[in-house]
Amino acid sequence: MKNTIFIGCVESSYVLLKHMLDKGYKVSGVITMEDTGINSDYHSLKPLAEQYGIDCFITENVNDSETLEYVRSKNPDVIYCFGWSRLIGKELLNIPGYGIIGFHPAAIPYNRGRHPLIWALVLGLDKTASSFFVMDEGADSGDIVSRREITIDFEDDAKSLYDKVLDAAKDQVIDITEMLDKDVLVRTPQDLSIGNIWRKRGRMDGQIDWRMSCDGIYNLVRALTHPYVGAHFIYNDTEVRIWKCSMEKNDAYRNIEPGKVIKVCSETDFTVKAYDGLIHVTDCDQVILTEGEYLR
């Protein structure tokens, strides 16, 4: 295979690198970083590199002079950069002759940008994709080299969708590696005029307002469950995180105001009226509620 460096620092990085190494493919160097608290699914690649006897470089800034010097010392033909939230600078992009291959779990040119799996679930999309592309200075805007459609089922949450995407990506990265080795990798330019870029999410994007629809609340909860931070509502000035819920659209409660606590089974199991039905919370932070009270 081509002389390859691997860059990453999250769970998907680890899974894809391990899959390559387990299949007998080799990389000449690994670049990763220490946990900064930015990535909720952070996973260092250092232990895996040590296990396979691969040189590992720890960096805080992949574009700094020390990292660039390390990359040049390896003289890579290609760099795989999977699971790195910071943009790659022009100087690094120009080092490998075959470019830097990036990974984005969305159907680019649509849904480029931040938090693609979360946004897909929050918006209730019924499909996404696992996409690999040659990186440029833009956000997920380079030539596509592999893209596979992923179906999103109603029951999917952040973890199950993450697993679906990675199952496809593992096969794709092997296919890409083989095509690079044979010099038959096809690059397809993106038509950015038809795409869109998702923005960065903030804390308020994860806050439940019980006036929201059942679909809106259900989608928010499943999008932000583990390994992410969890959707939350405010109770007595405290954030209560919800990890799992179901919904029931029932006309019998049509005249009940949103936010009313309909039933309490335990400190982590209760039912609340939303705009157009009931939300049954089945896993959350412990909270003591009383039937009949109102959540704001």
ZICOR-V784171 format. One record per residue. N is the residue number from 1. PSI is psi in whole degrees, 0 to 359 (none if undefined). OMEGA is omega in whole degrees, 0 to 359 (none if undefined). D_LAST is the distance of its C-alpha to the last C-alpha in whole Angstrom. Layout:
# ZICOR-V784171
[[N:PSI:OMEGA:D_LAST] [N:PSI:OMEGA:D_LAST]]
This chain:
# ZICOR-V784171
[[1:164:179:58] [2:152:176:57] [3:116:193:57] [4:137:168:53] [5:145:182:51] [6:127:179:47] [7:134:177:44] [8:165:181:41] [9:18:180:38] [10:179:184:35] [11:318:180:36] [12:323:177:37] [13:311:182:40] [14:313:182:41] [15:315:183:41] [16:319:177:43] [17:315:180:45] [18:320:180:46] [19:316:178:46] [20:312:183:49] [21:321:178:51] [22:330:179:51] [23:0:176:53] [24:3:178:55] [25:148:186:54] [26:150:171:55] [27:149:185:53] [28:345:179:55] [29:153:178:52] [30:135:176:48] [31:128:179:46] [32:184:180:43] [33:165:174:41] [34:161:180:39] [35:121:178:35] [36:358:182:33] [37:358:181:30] [38:319:184:29] [39:117:181:30] [40:337:178:28] [41:33:180:31] [42:139:176:33] [43:112:179:37] [44:143:177:40] [45:356:184:43] [46:311:180:45] [47:322:179:46] [48:319:177:47] [49:317:179:49] [50:321:180:51] [51:323:183:51] [52:8:177:53] [53:35:181:55] [54:136:177:53] [55:132:184:53] [56:133:180:50] [57:126:179:49] [58:130:182:45] [59:155:171:44] [60:338:182:41] [61:110:186:42] [62:346:181:44] [63:3:183:46] [64:168:187:47] [65:323:181:51] [66:319:179:51] [67:318:179:49] [68:320:178:51] [69:319:179:55] [70:315:181:53] [71:315:180:53] [72:326:181:56] [73:335:180:58] [74:345:179:57] [75:56:185:58] [76:146:169:56] [77:324:183:56] [78:151:175:53] [79:133:171:49] [80:123:180:46] [81:95:185:43] [82:117:178:40] [83:51:178:37] [84:112:191:37] [85:351:181:34] [86:146:180:37] [87:146:179:39] [88:131:182:43] [89:163:184:45] [90:321:183:48] [91:318:178:51] [92:321:180:49] [93:327:186:49] [94:357:183:53] [95:305:183:54] [96:136:182:54] [97:327:180:57] [98:4:176:54] [99:185:177:51] [100:124:180:48] [101:124:178:46] [102:171:183:42] [103:134:178:40] [104:121:183:37] [105:67:177:35] [106:166:183:34] [107:66:181:37] [108:143:14:38] [109:356:174:39] [110:145:171:35] [111:37:169:32] [112:169:176:34] [113:213:194:32] [114:150:170:29] [115:51:187:27] [116:320:180:29] [117:320:180:28] [118:310:181:24] [119:320:181:24] [120:318:180:26] [121:318:179:24] [122:319:183:21] [123:358:177:23] [124:30:179:24] [125:152:180:28] [126:1:174:30] [127:156:173:33] [128:205:180:33] [129:163:170:36] [130:113:188:38] [131:136:172:40] [132:143:186:43] [133:160:175:44] [134:119:187:47] [135:144:170:45] [136:196:184:45] [137:354:179:44] [138:186:180:41] [139:101:176:38] [140:38:190:39] [141:1:183:41] [142:178:182:44] [143:135:180:47] [144:135:176:45] [145:345:176:48] [146:136:177:46] [147:128:178:43] [148:134:181:42] [149:141:179:39] [150:126:177:36] [151:136:176:35] [152:114:178:31] [153:158:181:30] [154:327:183:27] [155:350:182:27] [156:145:171:28] [157:189:184:25] [158:316:183:26] [159:313:183:29] [160:324:178:30] [161:320:176:31] [162:314:181:32] [163:320:178:34] [164:313:181:36] [165:317:181:36] [166:326:176:38] [167:317:177:40] [168:318:184:41] [169:326:179:41] [170:317:177:44] [171:319:182:46] [172:318:184:46] [173:329:175:47] [174:317:177:50] [175:317:180:51] [176:317:180:50] [177:317:179:52] [178:319:180:55] [179:322:175:55] [180:317:181:55] [181:326:181:58] [182:1:182:60] [183:41:179:59] [184:15:180:58] [185:126:182:54] [186:131:178:53] [187:126:180:51] [188:113:181:49] [189:144:176:48] [190:144:172:44] [191:91:186:44] [192:347:179:41] [193:342:182:41] [194:0:184:39] [195:188:177:37] [196:162:180:34] [197:124:177:32] [198:140:181:28] [199:168:175:27] [200:138:178:26] [201:152:177:22] [202:180:183:20] [203:319:183:17] [204:338:176:14] [205:342:180:16] [206:8:183:15] [207:129:180:11] [208:131:169:9] [209:120:187:7] [210:355:172:7] [211:353:175:9] [212:160:176:11] [213:161:175:15] [214:317:179:16] [215:316:181:18] [216:317:180:16] [217:315:180:14] [218:315:181:17] [219:322:179:19] [220:318:181:17] [221:313:182:17] [222:334:179:21] [223:327:188:21] [224:7:178:20] [225:180:182:21] [226:135:14:25] [227:13:184:26] [228:192:194:24] [229:346:181:21] [230:137:170:18] [231:156:184:15] [232:158:167:12] [233:163:183:8] [234:128:177:7] [235:119:183:8] [236:46:178:10] [237:17:179:10] [238:139:175:12] [239:124:176:12] [240:117:183:12] [241:135:179:15] [242:130:183:15] [243:337:180:19] [244:141:177:19] [245:167:171:18] [246:171:181:20] [247:155:178:19] [248:115:176:20] [249:111:190:20] [250:117:181:21] [251:344:180:22] [252:339:181:22] [253:19:186:18] [254:329:182:18] [255:7:178:17] [256:136:183:14] [257:148:177:11] [258:142:177:9] [259:350:181:6] [260:133:177:9] [261:115:186:11] [262:320:183:14] [263:142:176:16] [264:118:177:17] [265:325:179:20] [266:184:180:20] [267:351:178:18] [268:14:184:18] [269:109:182:18] [270:166:182:15] [271:134:183:14] [272:142:175:11] [273:126:172:11] [274:191:184:11] [275:314:188:13] [276:24:178:16] [277:203:184:16] [278:142:172:15] [279:120:178:14] [280:108:178:16] [281:127:183:16] [282:353:177:19] [283:122:181:19] [284:177:170:17] [285:149:180:17] [286:133:178:17] [287:137:181:14] [288:109:180:15] [289:161:178:13] [290:132:177:14] [291:132:179:14] [292:341:179:13] [293:169:184:10] [294:134:174:6] [295:138:183:4] [296:none:none:0]]
